[in-house]
Amino acid sequence: MTRVAGIDCGTNSIRLLVADVHPETGDLVELDRRMTIVRLGQGVDRTGRLAPEALERTFAACREYAEVIRELGAERLRFVATSASRDAENRDEFVNGVMEILGVEPEVITGDQEAEFSFTGATGELHGTETYLVVDIGGGSTEFVTGNRHVEAARSVDIGCVRLTERHVRHDPPTAEEADAIRADVRAALDLAAETVPIATAGTLVGLAGSVTTVAAIALGLPEYDSEKIHHARISAAQVAEVTERLLASTHDERAAIPVIHPGRVDVIIAGALVLREIVERVGASEVVVSEHDILDGIALSVA
């Protein structure tokens, strides 16, 4: 086994996984997994730049993660950065800061690379013979990947819970017009994704990342967030629709009172739920298989 560390820095959150990985079988033993909401993508859709306060929040999390990696003795580290840092004019500030703290250069990967990591992490424990459609709903982008043991087609499109919230939402709860504007963006993005990925023909829809796991936790009625109960849960299309409608009618304080919603997701979960609902309806899926294993696990496996 090789002890490795993987960091996934997205638009809304930064996450760390330290694990022992068998390089031949891909077996992974998790030692530490943690997430911090840093909102690196704050304002990027509007300004094209990473905000100074967003960079400092991210660097503070990196300092914490560096200590964990040192204490656990990881032999290798891979730091992957996704949508927000792809889009920003001043991404060199981000790259230089990470290198100073962690000693590695963050890889600002393409959407297609992001999709491959997500697929590998999400399907590693699934052993069915059908084709999977893996959907990773992030803060700035959403990745669509089909395949079974290997990726057959992938597409990244610029719809995510942070991007859509900043672009369209001015009221709490959102007005009907604001919700419709989000839906219109999602539907246009689905049209783009369908040009590359046969999203309507996959056998099993697998959903990843915080928006999906949060909707699942609400649908399951959990008193607190429980990764073990959420991982590989099956949430029906009707449950996705029901939770989305509940969130659409809720105020910020009402959402904050739902114990399974992380404080850093309270303002963006409505957009995330709308993205998931539109995908479920377009695909015609009866249910979503929810995975807690995602791009982060794919990164760790790639290191080994």
KEKE-3310 file (N, C-alpha, C; in steps of 0.2 Angstrom, whole numbers, plus 5000, padded with zeros to 4 digits):
npx = (5004:5002:5004:4995:4990:4977:4971:4957:4952:4939:4926:4917:4921:4936:4944:4951:4959:4967:4975:4978:4983:4982:4992:4989:4977:4969:4962:4957:4961:4954:4961:4960:4948:4942:4933:4932:4922:4926:4923:4930:4927:4920:4912:4919:4912:4907:4918:4929:4940:4950:4944:4953:4950:4944:4955:4963:4955:4956:4970:4971:4965:4973:4985:4980:4978:4991:4997:4990:4993:5007:5007:5001:5010:5010:5016:5016:5008:4994:4988:4973:4965:4949:4935:4934:4947:4951:4945:4949:4958:4969:4975:4988:4992:4985:4991:5004:5003:4998:5009:5019:5014:5011:5020:5019:5014:4998:4987:4979:4966:4958:4940:4937:4947:4943:4931:4935:4942:4932:4923:4931:4933:4920:4914:4922:4918:4907:4900:4892:4886:4880:4879:4885:4880:4888:4886:4893:4890:4896:4902:4905:4904:4897:4900:4898:4898:4900:4901:4908:4918:4928:4930:4919:4913:4913:4909:4911:4901:4897:4888:4884:4881:4886:4889:4877:4868:4875:4873:4859:4851:4842:4834:4826:4816:4821:4813:4800:4803:4817:4820:4816:4825:4837:4834:4833:4846:4852:4845:4849:4863:4862:4858:4870:4879:4873:4877:4889:4889:4879:4867:4854:4853:4860:4862:4862:4860:4872:4875:4885:4895:4892:4879:4871:4873:4868:4854:4850:4852:4843:4831:4832:4828:4838:4844:4856:4871:4876:4888:4890:4877:4872:4880:4879:4865:4849:4839:4824:4816:4805:4807:4818:4812:4803:4811:4817:4807:4803:4814:4815:4804:4809:4816:4832:4835:4826:4832:4845:4841:4840:4847:4856:4862:4876:4883:4890:4883:4870:4866:4867:4861:4849:4850:4858:4850:4840:4848:4851:4838:4833:4842:4839:4826:4828:4836:4827:4827:4823:4828:4842:4858:4867:4884:4897:4910:4921:4928:4939:4943:4946:4957:4966:4968:4975:4987:4993)
npy = (4994:5011:5027:5041:5058:5067:5083:5092:5106:5116:5127:5130:5123:5116:5101:5087:5071:5058:5043:5025:5017:5003:5001:4992:4985:4995:4996:5006:5013:5023:5036:5050:5061:5077:5092:5109:5124:5137:5145:5149:5153:5165:5178:5176:5173:5185:5195:5189:5187:5180:5183:5193:5190:5177:5170:5170:5163:5151:5148:5147:5136:5127:5128:5121:5108:5105:5102:5091:5082:5081:5075:5063:5057:5056:5050:5055:5069:5076:5090:5096:5108:5116:5122:5137:5141:5139:5148:5161:5176:5180:5168:5164:5170:5162:5149:5151:5154:5142:5133:5138:5135:5121:5115:5109:5111:5117:5108:5115:5108:5102:5102:5090:5082:5083:5076:5063:5059:5060:5050:5039:5039:5038:5026:5015:5006:5001:4987:4984:4978:4987:5003:5018:5034:5047:5061:5075:5088:5103:5119:5128:5122:5107:5090:5078:5061:5046:5028:5011:5002:5010:5027:5032:5043:5061:5077:5094:5107:5124:5125:5127:5127:5138:5147:5149:5154:5166:5172:5173:5174:5186:5187:5181:5168:5163:5171:5166:5169:5170:5157:5151:5156:5150:5137:5138:5141:5129:5119:5123:5120:5107:5103:5106:5097:5085:5084:5078:5068:5053:5056:5052:5038:5030:5017:5018:5032:5041:5051:5065:5074:5090:5096:5086:5076:5083:5085:5072:5068:5076:5071:5058:5061:5063:5066:5072:5075:5060:5051:5037:5033:5040:5037:5027:5027:5026:5038:5043:5049:5057:5060:5069:5079:5083:5088:5098:5107:5110:5117:5128:5135:5140:5150:5159:5157:5146:5136:5136:5130:5117:5103:5095:5103:5110:5125:5133:5130:5134:5146:5142:5130:5129:5132:5121:5110:5112:5111:5097:5091:5095:5088:5074:5074:5076:5065:5055:5047:5035:5035:5041:5036:5039:5045:5045:5045:5052:5064:5066:5054:5048:5056:5053:5039:5041:5046:5035)
npz = (5000:4997:5004:5002:4997:4992:4986:4982:4975:4973:4966:4977:4988:4997:4998:5007:5006:5014:5011:5011:4997:4986:4973:4962:4963:4966:4978:4992:5008:5019:5028:5032:5029:5024:5023:5018:5017:5007:4997:4985:4972:4973:4966:4954:4942:4938:4939:4934:4941:4955:4972:4984:4998:4996:4992:5003:5012:5007:5007:5021:5024:5017:5024:5036:5031:5026:5038:5043:5033:5035:5048:5046:5037:5023:5007:4995:4986:4977:4970:4965:4955:4951:4943:4946:4947:4934:4927:4931:4930:4937:4942:4944:4956:4965:4962:4966:4979:4984:4981:4990:5002:5002:4994:4982:4965:4961:4950:4937:4931:4916:4911:4906:4911:4924:4924:4921:4933:4942:4938:4939:4953:4958:4953:4957:4967:4962:4953:4942:4926:4918:4909:4916:4921:4926:4936:4942:4951:4954:4961:4951:4939:4930:4928:4916:4913:4905:4905:4909:4915:4911:4905:4893:4887:4889:4897:4902:4908:4911:4923:4939:4957:4964:4954:4947:4957:4960:4948:4945:4957:4967:4977:4993:4998:4981:4967:4956:4944:4945:4948:4936:4927:4931:4928:4914:4911:4915:4906:4894:4895:4897:4884:4877:4884:4879:4866:4866:4876:4878:4887:4889:4888:4897:4909:4924:4935:4943:4956:4962:4974:4984:4983:4978:4988:4999:4996:4996:5009:5015:5009:5015:5028:5038:5055:5056:5047:5039:5032:5030:5029:5018:5007:4993:4994:4987:4979:4975:4959:4962:4976:4974:4967:4977:4988:4981:4979:4992:4996:4987:4992:5004:5017:5020:5034:5037:5029:5035:5047:5044:5049:5041:5031:5027:5034:5024:5013:5013:5006:4993:4990:4984:4970:4967:4970:4960:4948:4949:4949:4936:4928:4932:4927:4913:4909:4912:4923:4936:4948:4958:4961:4975:4978:4989:4986:4975:4964:4972:4977:4965:4962:4972:4969:4957:4961:4967)
capx = (5000:5006:5001:4995:4986:4974:4967:4952:4950:4934:4923:4914:4925:4942:4944:4957:4959:4974:4973:4983:4980:4985:4992:4987:4970:4965:4959:4958:4959:4953:4964:4957:4944:4939:4930:4931:4919:4931:4920:4936:4924:4916:4913:4923:4908:4906:4924:4934:4946:4949:4944:4958:4947:4943:4961:4965:4951:4958:4976:4971:4963:4979:4989:4978:4979:4998:4998:4987:4997:5013:5006:5000:5016:5009:5022:5014:5002:4992:4983:4969:4960:4944:4932:4935:4954:4952:4941:4951:4963:4974:4976:4995:4992:4983:4996:5010:5001:4998:5016:5022:5011:5011:5026:5017:5010:4991:4986:4972:4964:4952:4934:4937:4951:4939:4926:4938:4943:4925:4920:4935:4931:4913:4912:4927:4915:4901:4902:4887:4888:4877:4883:4884:4880:4891:4885:4896:4887:4900:4900:4905:4903:4895:4903:4894:4903:4897:4905:4907:4924:4932:4926:4917:4912:4913:4908:4910:4897:4897:4882:4886:4877:4888:4889:4870:4866:4877:4871:4852:4847:4843:4829:4826:4818:4821:4807:4798:4807:4824:4821:4815:4831:4842:4832:4834:4853:4853:4843:4854:4869:4861:4859:4877:4882:4870:4881:4895:4888:4873:4864:4847:4853:4864:4857:4861:4862:4876:4876:4891:4896:4888:4872:4868:4873:4864:4847:4849:4852:4836:4826:4832:4826:4843:4844:4863:4874:4879:4891:4889:4870:4871:4884:4875:4858:4845:4834:4819:4815:4800:4810:4822:4807:4799:4816:4818:4801:4804:4820:4813:4799:4811:4820:4839:4835:4823:4837:4850:4839:4840:4854:4861:4864:4882:4882:4892:4879:4864:4864:4868:4858:4843:4852:4861:4844:4837:4852:4850:4831:4833:4846:4835:4820:4830:4838:4822:4829:4818:4831:4849:4862:4872:4890:4901:4916:4920:4934:4944:4945:4950:4964:4971:4970:4979:4993:4996)
capy = (5000:5018:5032:5046:5063:5071:5089:5094:5113:5118:5133:5132:5120:5112:5094:5083:5064:5055:5036:5020:5014:4998:5003:4987:4983:5001:4996:5012:5013:5030:5038:5056:5065:5083:5097:5116:5129:5143:5149:5152:5156:5171:5184:5175:5174:5193:5199:5186:5186:5177:5189:5192:5186:5170:5167:5170:5158:5145:5147:5145:5128:5123:5127:5116:5102:5103:5099:5084:5077:5079:5071:5056:5054:5054:5050:5059:5073:5079:5095:5097:5114:5115:5127:5144:5143:5139:5154:5167:5180:5180:5162:5164:5171:5155:5144:5153:5153:5135:5131:5141:5132:5114:5113:5106:5115:5114:5107:5117:5103:5104:5099:5083:5078:5083:5071:5056:5058:5059:5044:5033:5038:5036:5019:5010:5001:4998:4982:4982:4978:4992:5009:5023:5041:5050:5068:5079:5095:5107:5126:5132:5118:5101:5086:5072:5055:5039:5022:5006:5002:5016:5033:5032:5050:5066:5084:5098:5113:5129:5126:5125:5130:5145:5151:5150:5158:5173:5175:5174:5175:5192:5187:5175:5164:5166:5172:5161:5171:5168:5150:5149:5158:5145:5131:5139:5139:5121:5116:5125:5117:5100:5102:5106:5090:5079:5084:5074:5062:5051:5056:5049:5031:5027:5013:5020:5039:5041:5058:5066:5081:5092:5097:5079:5072:5086:5083:5065:5068:5079:5066:5052:5063:5062:5071:5075:5072:5054:5049:5030:5032:5043:5033:5022:5028:5027:5043:5043:5056:5060:5063:5074:5085:5085:5091:5104:5112:5112:5122:5134:5139:5141:5156:5157:5155:5140:5131:5135:5126:5110:5101:5091:5107:5113:5132:5136:5128:5137:5151:5140:5123:5129:5131:5114:5105:5113:5107:5090:5090:5096:5082:5068:5074:5076:5059:5051:5042:5034:5037:5043:5032:5044:5042:5050:5044:5056:5066:5066:5047:5048:5060:5048:5033:5043:5047:5029)
capz = (5000:4996:5008:4997:4999:4987:4987:4977:4976:4968:4967:4984:4994:4996:5002:5008:5007:5015:5011:5009:4991:4983:4966:4957:4964:4967:4985:4996:5015:5020:5034:5034:5024:5027:5019:5021:5012:5006:4991:4980:4966:4975:4961:4948:4936:4937:4939:4931:4946:4962:4976:4989:5004:4994:4992:5010:5015:5004:5009:5028:5023:5014:5030:5040:5027:5026:5045:5043:5028:5038:5054:5044:5033:5016:5003:4988:4986:4971:4972:4958:4955:4945:4939:4948:4945:4927:4924:4934:4926:4942:4945:4946:4964:4968:4961:4970:4986:4986:4981:4996:5008:5002:4991:4976:4961:4959:4943:4935:4926:4911:4913:4904:4916:4930:4923:4922:4940:4946:4936:4943:4961:4959:4951:4959:4971:4958:4949:4938:4919:4914:4908:4921:4919:4933:4936:4947:4952:4958:4962:4945:4933:4931:4923:4914:4911:4904:4904:4913:4919:4908:4903:4886:4884:4895:4895:4907:4906:4916:4927:4946:4962:4966:4948:4945:4962:4959:4941:4945:4963:4971:4983:4997:4993:4974:4964:4951:4938:4946:4947:4929:4924:4933:4924:4907:4910:4915:4901:4888:4897:4895:4877:4876:4886:4875:4860:4867:4881:4877:4893:4890:4887:4902:4914:4931:4936:4949:4958:4966:4977:4990:4981:4978:4995:5004:4994:4998:5017:5017:5007:5019:5034:5043:5060:5055:5040:5040:5026:5029:5027:5012:5002:4989:4995:4981:4980:4969:4956:4966:4982:4972:4966:4983:4991:4977:4980:4999:4997:4984:4996:5011:5018:5022:5041:5037:5027:5040:5052:5042:5051:5036:5026:5029:5033:5018:5007:5014:5001:4986:4989:4980:4964:4966:4969:4953:4943:4950:4947:4929:4926:4933:4922:4906:4909:4913:4928:4941:4954:4958:4966:4978:4980:4993:4983:4969:4961:4977:4977:4959:4963:4976:4965:4951:4964:4968)
cpx = (5004:5001:5001:4990:4983:4970:4963:4950:4945:4931:4920:4918:4931:4942:4950:4956:4966:4972:4979:4979:4985:4986:4990:4980:4966:4961:4961:4956:4959:4956:4961:4954:4941:4937:4930:4928:4924:4928:4926:4933:4920:4917:4916:4918:4907:4912:4929:4941:4944:4949:4950:4956:4946:4950:4964:4962:4954:4965:4976:4969:4969:4984:4987:4979:4986:5000:4996:4991:5004:5013:5005:5005:5014:5015:5022:5008:5001:4987:4980:4965:4956:4941:4934:4942:4955:4950:4945:4958:4969:4976:4983:4996:4990:4988:5002:5009:5001:5005:5020:5020:5012:5017:5025:5013:5003:4990:4979:4970:4958:4946:4934:4941:4947:4934:4929:4940:4937:4923:4924:4933:4924:4911:4917:4924:4909:4903:4897:4890:4885:4881:4880:4884:4882:4890:4888:4894:4892:4898:4900:4904:4900:4898:4898:4899:4899:4902:4903:4913:4929:4927:4925:4916:4911:4912:4907:4906:4897:4891:4885:4882:4879:4887:4881:4867:4868:4874:4863:4848:4848:4838:4829:4819:4818:4814:4806:4802:4814:4825:4820:4822:4837:4840:4833:4842:4855:4851:4847:4861:4868:4861:4866:4880:4879:4874:4886:4893:4880:4869:4858:4847:4857:4859:4856:4864:4866:4877:4881:4891:4891:4881:4868:4867:4868:4856:4846:4848:4845:4831:4826:4829:4831:4843:4851:4866:4878:4882:4890:4881:4868:4874:4880:4868:4855:4839:4830:4818:4810:4802:4815:4817:4804:4804:4817:4813:4801:4809:4818:4808:4802:4816:4827:4839:4832:4828:4843:4848:4839:4847:4859:4864:4870:4881:4885:4888:4872:4861:4864:4864:4852:4845:4855:4855:4841:4841:4851:4843:4830:4837:4842:4829:4822:4833:4833:4823:4824:4821:4839:4852:4867:4878:4894:4908:4916:4927:4940:4947:4949:4957:4969:4973:4975:4986:4997:4998)
cpy = (5006:5023:5038:5052:5066:5077:5091:5101:5115:5125:5135:5129:5117:5106:5091:5076:5061:5047:5031:5017:5008:5000:4999:4986:4990:5001:5002:5012:5020:5032:5045:5059:5071:5088:5104:5120:5135:5147:5153:5155:5162:5176:5182:5176:5181:5196:5196:5185:5183:5183:5188:5189:5179:5167:5166:5164:5151:5143:5145:5138:5124:5122:5121:5109:5100:5100:5092:5079:5076:5074:5064:5053:5052:5055:5054:5063:5076:5084:5097:5103:5114:5121:5134:5146:5143:5145:5161:5170:5180:5174:5160:5165:5165:5150:5145:5152:5146:5131:5132:5137:5124:5111:5109:5111:5113:5113:5109:5113:5105:5100:5092:5079:5077:5077:5064:5055:5057:5052:5038:5033:5036:5029:5014:5005:4998:4993:4979:4981:4983:4999:5014:5030:5044:5057:5071:5086:5099:5114:5130:5128:5111:5096:5080:5067:5049:5034:5017:5006:5007:5021:5032:5039:5055:5073:5088:5104:5117:5130:5123:5129:5137:5150:5154:5155:5165:5176:5177:5176:5182:5192:5181:5174:5167:5166:5167:5163:5169:5161:5148:5151:5153:5139:5132:5138:5132:5118:5117:5121:5109:5098:5102:5099:5084:5079:5079:5067:5060:5050:5053:5041:5027:5023:5015:5027:5039:5049:5059:5073:5084:5093:5091:5076:5076:5085:5076:5065:5071:5074:5060:5054:5062:5067:5075:5071:5066:5051:5042:5029:5035:5039:5027:5022:5029:5032:5043:5049:5060:5063:5069:5080:5087:5090:5098:5109:5114:5118:5128:5138:5141:5147:5154:5154:5148:5134:5130:5131:5119:5107:5098:5096:5111:5121:5135:5134:5131:5141:5148:5133:5123:5128:5124:5109:5106:5110:5100:5088:5090:5090:5076:5068:5073:5068:5054:5045:5041:5036:5039:5039:5038:5041:5047:5050:5048:5058:5065:5059:5046:5051:5055:5042:5035:5044:5040:5025)
cpz = (5000:5000:5004:5000:4992:4989:4981:4979:4971:4969:4974:4989:4992:5001:5002:5009:5008:5015:5009:5003:4989:4975:4961:4957:4964:4974:4989:5003:5017:5027:5037:5028:5027:5022:5022:5016:5012:5001:4987:4974:4967:4970:4955:4941:4934:4935:4934:4935:4952:4967:4982:4996:5002:4994:4999:5014:5013:5006:5017:5028:5021:5020:5035:5037:5027:5033:5045:5039:5031:5044:5051:5039:5026:5012:4997:4989:4979:4973:4965:4960:4949:4943:4940:4946:4938:4924:4926:4931:4931:4945:4947:4954:4968:4968:4966:4977:4989:4986:4987:5002:5008:4998:4984:4971:4959:4952:4941:4929:4921:4914:4911:4909:4923:4930:4924:4929:4944:4944:4939:4950:4962:4958:4953:4963:4967:4953:4944:4931:4915:4913:4913:4918:4926:4932:4942:4947:4956:4959:4956:4939:4935:4926:4922:4911:4910:4903:4909:4917:4917:4906:4895:4883:4890:4892:4901:4905:4912:4919:4934:4951:4964:4960:4946:4951:4961:4953:4942:4951:4967:4977:4987:5000:4986:4972:4959:4945:4939:4945:4940:4925:4925:4929:4917:4906:4910:4909:4894:4889:4895:4888:4874:4878:4882:4869:4860:4871:4880:4884:4894:4889:4892:4907:4921:4931:4943:4950:4963:4969:4981:4989:4981:4985:5000:5002:4996:5006:5019:5015:5012:5026:5040:5048:5059:5049:5042:5033:5024:5026:5020:5006:4999:4991:4988:4982:4974:4966:4960:4972:4980:4970:4972:4987:4988:4979:4987:4999:4993:4988:5003:5011:5020:5029:5041:5034:5032:5046:5051:5044:5046:5031:5030:5029:5027:5012:5007:5008:4994:4984:4984:4973:4962:4966:4962:4948:4943:4947:4939:4925:4926:4928:4915:4905:4909:4918:4933:4948:4953:4963:4968:4980:4984:4991:4976:4966:4966:4977:4971:4959:4967:4973:4960:4954:4965:4961)
residu = (MET:THR:ARG:VAL:ALA:GLY:ILE:ASP:CYS:GLY:THR:ASN:SER:ILE:ARG:LEU:LEU:VAL:ALA:ASP:VAL:HIS:PRO:GLU:THR:GLY:ASP:LEU:VAL:GLU:LEU:ASP:ARG:ARG:MET:THR:ILE:VAL:ARG:LEU:GLY:GLN:GLY:VAL:ASP:ARG:THR:GLY:ARG:LEU:ALA:PRO:GLU:ALA:LEU:GLU:ARG:THR:PHE:ALA:ALA:CYS:ARG:GLU:TYR:ALA:GLU:VAL:ILE:ARG:GLU:LEU:GLY:ALA:GLU:ARG:LEU:ARG:PHE:VAL:ALA:THR:SER:ALA:SER:ARG:ASP:ALA:GLU:ASN:ARG:ASP:GLU:PHE:VAL:ASN:GLY:VAL:MET:GLU:ILE:LEU:GLY:VAL:GLU:PRO:GLU:VAL:ILE:THR:GLY:ASP:GLN:GLU:ALA:GLU:PHE:SER:PHE:THR:GLY:ALA:THR:GLY:GLU:LEU:HIS:GLY:THR:GLU:THR:TYR:LEU:VAL:VAL:ASP:ILE:GLY:GLY:GLY:SER:THR:GLU:PHE:VAL:THR:GLY:ASN:ARG:HIS:VAL:GLU:ALA:ALA:ARG:SER:VAL:ASP:ILE:GLY:CYS:VAL:ARG:LEU:THR:GLU:ARG:HIS:VAL:ARG:HIS:ASP:PRO:PRO:THR:ALA:GLU:GLU:ALA:ASP:ALA:ILE:ARG:ALA:ASP:VAL:ARG:ALA:ALA:LEU:ASP:LEU:ALA:ALA:GLU:THR:VAL:PRO:ILE:ALA:THR:ALA:GLY:THR:LEU:VAL:GLY:LEU:ALA:GLY:SER:VAL:THR:THR:VAL:ALA:ALA:ILE:ALA:LEU:GLY:LEU:PRO:GLU:TYR:ASP:SER:GLU:LYS:ILE:HIS:HIS:ALA:ARG:ILE:SER:ALA:ALA:GLN:VAL:ALA:GLU:VAL:THR:GLU:ARG:LEU:LEU:ALA:SER:THR:HIS:ASP:GLU:ARG:ALA:ALA:ILE:PRO:VAL:ILE:HIS:PRO:GLY:ARG:VAL:ASP:VAL:ILE:ILE:ALA:GLY:ALA:LEU:VAL:LEU:ARG:GLU:ILE:VAL:GLU:ARG:VAL:GLY:ALA:SER:GLU:VAL:VAL:VAL:SER:GLU:HIS:ASP:ILE:LEU:ASP:GLY:ILE:ALA:LEU:SER:VAL:ALA)
# end
